[in-house]
Amino acid sequence: MRKFFILVSVFGFMLLLSQCRKPEPFDEAQYDERMSGGTQTSFDGTARAFTHEFEGLGEYDSYLHAVGDAGFEAGFLTAPATRNSGLGPAFNNVSCVSCHHGDGIGVPTAGESQSSLLMRISFPGVDEHGGAMPVPGYGTQIQDKAIFGKLPEAKVNINYTYQQHSFADGETYELRVPTYTLTELDTQINGNYMLSPRLAPPVFGLGLLESIPEEQIVALADVNDANHDGISGKPNYVWNPYKGRKEIGRFGLKLNTASILVQVAAAFNNDIGITSYVFKHETSQDQPHQSDGYADDPEISDSILNAVSFYMQTLQVPARRNVTDPQVIHGKQIFKDAKCASCHNTNFTTAVNMAFPALSNQRIHPYTDMLLHDMGQGLADNRPDFDADGNEWRTTPLWGVGLFEAVNYPAYYLHDGRARTLIEAIMWHGGEAQQSKEYVEDLSKEDRDALIKFLRSL
């Protein structure tokens, strides 16, 4: 009997070993490439394409998502108010949705109620954490509106000039070149300051991006261009004020924010003038013409701030469309041949998260490498932000870009919305993307149309 038991054990052990093998490459033919967000993909191509909550949320999580949605859309009022009190004193807009229209992109205007463009400002140098150096009287962001009885910090002015260019086949295209200036400054600025415009980006899919393991991002970096392909992406390591430490940057147009919570809390604080347990003081607390002189108790409750963060964490990604269309397939190949995929990386797998299965182990297609790249002098803001220099921007995720017109017509592209079409956005690329831009410039009309149709399928 004992001998039989030993034989069975040995056989079982050998069987177990036979099942253990190294992982094999994923068979792309077995995967539905429409599933941009893995199981968190929504099949809605309408104006509500960016607004859908995760599948599989429990009753409480679904309730929390709804509470966060309401907080995202809530308009804040001047104190004292019975609800949503505490606007300003200086601010850029009154709610999250006023900038992120339909959870999508914004409008690149200044001073208007639906404007989604804000202006960062700083002096040369860095603060105690390696971030941008604040400008006395302004901090690191211009608030161009104020409550009754207070003064805006400044007025932002945008002036466009227009450049005519042509492709190799003779077809012409136009680029509009913005110039940004400040007028009606409330406080004199002594010294040379740097400005950087930022257009409100889409907020869907952020939970999936936050769940990408850091090692996957770092593995794509090539700071010294060791493979000599002209592309040298790098991560940004930024200060997380909530955790009191530096972490890899995941959000913001220069990857200058480490988490969704900090991103949301910073937007409430800088854009709306709302304090929280993350940012406990008004950005204008030491400014005589903007400060209200009140003690800065949190103006948004911990629960509402957390709910809005959860809302932004649990928005689905729209599915790709027309993936079997021959022109789209051809455009996808051109995208690869132009080496666009060297930065707009197709695939990530989110971390295993036993506590939150909806985010766990998802194969996603965000078309970003979550890294910084030199985009050339044409797009440079000449303003550093932690490890990002004045020429560097994050690789914008392209998932959902084909639905910008459906959700946010007219659509705008790039960090400040200067591009009005996808082809304009491509032709603004420079720096590490110069060769890719030149490749597109030399394409035939037929191939350019196929490339754009592929991008519209994302």
N, C-alpha and C positions, 0 to 999 in steps of 0.2 A: 504493500500500500504506500509506504514511504517512497519507494522507487517510482511508483506511478505519479505521485504528487510532484516529485522533482522533475520528471520528464514533462509533465504538463506545464510546470512553471518555466522551464527552459524554452519550451515551444512558444508559450505566451510572450516571453521576453523577446524571442527572435521575431515573432510576428509584429510586436510593437516597434522594434528597430526597423523592420521593413517599411513601416508607415512613416518613419522619420526621414525627411529628405529636404534638401535646400529648396527654397521657394523658386518657382520657375517664372519666366517672364509672363506678364499678363497678356492673354490673347485678346488683342483689340477687336477681333471679329466677333467676340462674344459680349461686347459691351455696347450699350445704347448710348451713343455720343450726344444725344439730346439732353442727357441727364447732367446738366452743368453743375448742379448742386447735390449730386448723388440722390439720395432718397428725398432730400429737401429741395426738390425741383417743382416749380409750378408751371402748368401748361395753360397760361393765360397770356395772350398777345395783345390785350386791350390796354386802355389807359390805366388800368388797375394792376398791371403786370408786376409791379414791384411791392405790392402791399400785402402779400399773403403770408400767413403765419405758418410755422413749421407743422408738418404732419406728425402725428403721434404724441402731441402734448397731452398731458393729463388734464383733468378738470381744473385743478388749481393753477397749473402753468398757463393754460389757455385764458383763465381769468386774469392772471398777472400780465399776460401779453396785451389783453384788452385795456387794462388799466394803464399800461405803458403807452399804448396807442393814443388814449385820451390825453395823457400828459404831453405826448409829442405834438398833438394838435392844439393844446390849450394856449390861448392868448393871455399873456400876463399884463397886469394893470398896475398903475401907480399906487403905492401904499398910501393910506390904508384901504384895503379892498376886502370884501368878504371871502373871496377865493382868488387864487392865482395872483397874490399880491407880491409886490416887490420889484416891479420893472425898473430898470436903470439903477441910478440916475442917468448914466450914459449907456447907450446900447446901440445895436445895429438892427435888430428886429424884435418882434414881440413874441414869436413862437418858433419852434423847430420847423414846422411845416411851411412857415412863411419863406424859408430859404430852400428846404429840401422838398420841392413840390411833388406831391404824389410819391414820396420816398425816393425821388429821383434827383436829377440835376437842377440847378437853379438858373436864374437870369443874370447875365453879366452887366448889370447897370449899377449905378451908385445913387444913393439917397432916396430911391423910390420905396414904397411900402412892400413891393414884391421883389425887391433887389436881393440877390443872393451872393453878391460879391463883397468880400471884406478885405481890408487892407492891413497886413502886418507891417510893423515898423520896428526898427531897432538901431542901435549904434554899433559900430565895429567893436569886436571883442565878444567875450562870453560872460555869462553870469556864474554864480558859484557852483552851478551844476553842469556847466558846459553848454547851456542853451543860449538863446538870443539875449543880447544885452538890452534891457528896457531903456526907453527914452523918458526922462523926467517929464511928468505932465501927461504922458500918453501910454506908458507901459510898453507892451509889445503888439498892441492892436488899436487901430483908430476906431473909436465909436463915433459915428457921424450923426447920431440922433440923441436926444435927451428929453427927459420928462419936463413938464411945465415948470418954469422957474429956474431951470438949469440950462447950461450951454453945451452944445455938441463940442467934441474936441476939435474937429476940423471937417472940412468938406472935401470929398474925394472927387476929382475930375478925371474923365476919360476922354481922350482925343484919339481918333483913328485916322491913319493914313492908309493908302491902298497901293499895293505893289502888283504889277502884272508880270506873270511868268508863263512859260510854255513847256509842254512836254516835248519829248524828242520827235513825236509825230506831228507837231505843230499845234495841237489843241492847247488853248490857253486856260489858265486858272488865275484866280486872284487871292492874295493874302492880305488880310487887314492887320495893321501893325498898331497896337495900342501904346499910348503914352499916358502915364499916370502922374498927376500932380496933386498937391494939397493946397487948399486956399482956406481963408477964414480960420487960421490957426488960433486956438484959444490961448495957447502959451507959446512964447518964442522958443525955438529950438536952437540951442547953441552948439553947433557942430554939424558934421555931415551925417545924415541919417539915411537908412536903407529902407525901401518899400518893397513889399511883395504881395501882389493880389492873389486871392484864393477864391475860386468859385465853389460853392457848396456841391459836394459830390453825392452820388447815390448812397443810400444807407442799407440796401438789401445785401444779404450774404455775409455780413460782418462777423457773425458768430462762427461761420465756417473758416473765414480767414484767421480769426483769433485762435482757432483750434489747430492750425497747421503747426506741427512740431518745429521748434527753432532749428533743430539740426537739418531739417529738409531745406529751410531757407538758406542757412549758412553754406550748405553743400553746393548751392548754385552760385555762390559768390566767387569772383575771380579778380580780386582787388588789383593785382599786378599784371593782369592779362597774361597769365602763364601759358595759355594755349594759343596766344597770338592771333586771336580772331577779332581783335579791335574792340571787344566788349569786356568791361571790367566792373561788373556790378558789385555793390557792397551793401551790407546792412547798416542801418542807423541805430546806434545805441543811445537811448534817451532816458531822461530822468522821469521816474514814476513818482509823483508827489504823494500819492496815497500809500504806496509801499515804502517810500523813502529809499529807493535804490534805482540803479540804472538797469534797463531791460531793453530787449530788442524792440525797435519801433515797428508798428504794424499799420497804423492809421495816420491820416493826414497826408497832404500832397507832397510832403517831404519825409514821410514816415516818422513824424516827430512826436507821436503819441503811442504809448505802449499797450493800452487796453481800451475796450469799449467804455468801461465805467469812467475812466479819466477823460476820454474824448467827449462823452456826454456832459460830464460835470464842467469841463472847460468851455463847452459851447454855451451852457446855461450861464456861466460866469462872464465870459467875454462878450458873447453875442447879445444876451438878454439882460445881463446885470443881476443874475440870480445866484445867491450864495448857497453853499451846501456843505455837507460834512467833508467833502474833498477839497473844495476851495471856499474857505471860510470868510474871506474878505472881498469887498467890492474892488474891482480893478481901479476904480477912481477914488479910493479912500483918502489919498493924500493930495487930491487935486481940488483947490478951493472953489472952482466954478462948476464942478461936477459932484463932489461929495455931498451926501445928505447929512453927514454928521452923526448918523445913528450907529449904535452898536450892531455889528454884522452877525446877528443870529442867523442860522440857516433859514433861507427864505423858501426853500423847497424841502419837503420832508425826506428823510432817508428812504422811506418806502416808495415815494413817487420817483425819486432819482433812480433807485434800483429797478423799479418797474419800467421806466423809459429805457434804461440800459438793457433790460431783458427783452423788451420789444425789439430793439435794434439787433439784439443777438439772435432773434428767432424769426427773421424775415427770410422767406424762401428766395431762391434764385430762379429767374425765368428760364425755361427750356430753350435749347437751340431749335431752330426751325429749318425746314427745307434741306435737311442734311443729305438727302439722296438726289437732289437736283444736280445734274451734270455740271452746270455753271458754278454752283457752290463748291462742288468737289474740286473743280479746276482752280477756283479761287483759293481754296485751302492749300493746294499744292504751291501756288504762287506765294502765299503767305510764308510757307516754309522755305521756298527757294530764295526769297528776299531776306531770309534770316530774321524775320520779325519774331519768330518763335524763340529766338535766342534770349529775348527779354520777356516777351509775353508767353511765359511758360504755360503749357497746357494743363499739366496734371500735378495735383497734390493729393495726399491722403491725410485726412485729419487724424488727430491722436485718438487712441482708445480712451473712452470716457465712460466708465461703468455707471457713474452717477447721472449721466445725461446721454442716453443712447441716441437721441435725435442728432447729436453732433458727432457721435463716435464713429471712427473708422470709415469715414465717407470719402469716396473717390470723387474729387471735384475738378472742375475745369475753369479756373478763374482767368486764365490768360494773363498772369502776372508772375513775376519771380519774387515779389515782396522785397525788392532791392532798389537801391539808388543807382541812377546812371547819369552820366554827363550827356545832356541833351543839346549841347551847343550854345553858342552865344545868342542865337536868335530867340531862344526861349529862356535865357538866363534871367534871374531876378537879382543876381549879384549879392544875395543875402544868405549867409550861412545859417544853419539850424541844427544844432548838435553836430553830428559827423557829416551832415550834408553840406556841400559847399554851394557857392552861388550859381553854379551851372547844373547842379544835380536835382533831379526829381525822381519820385518813385515811378515804377512801371505801373501805369494805370490798369486795373483789372478791366478786361474787355467784355466779360460776361454781361449780357443785357444791353450792350451798346447799340445793337440793332433795333432796340425798342425805345430809344431815347425820343424819337420823333413821335411815337404813339403816346408816350406818357407826358412828354414835356415840350411839345411842339411850340415854337421852333426849337430845335435841338442845338446845343452848343458843346464844344469839345475843348480839351486841354485845360491846364490849371486855371486859366482866367477866362475861358469861354471865347477866346479870340477866333477860334476856328468854327465856321458855320456849317461845314460839311465834313464827312469822314476823309475825303481826299485832301481837303485843306489841312486837316490835322496831321495826315501823313507827311505832307510836304513841308510842314514846320519842323519835322525831325532833323536833328543835326548831331554833332558830337559822335557818340558811339553808334548812333543810328544813321549816320551820314551815308554809308554804303547802301543801307536798305532804302533810304529815300532815293538815291540815284538809280537803284535797281528799278523802283517803281516809275521814276521819271522816264526811263527808257522803254517801258512796256508799251505794247500796242493798246489801242483803245479797247479792243476786245478783252485783253488780259486785265486791264485796269478795271473794267466793268465787272469782271469775274471776281477780282479781289474785293471790291466794294460789296458785291452780293454776298460773298462769304462773310464779311464783317457784319452785314445786316442779318445774317443768320444766327449770330451769337446772342 
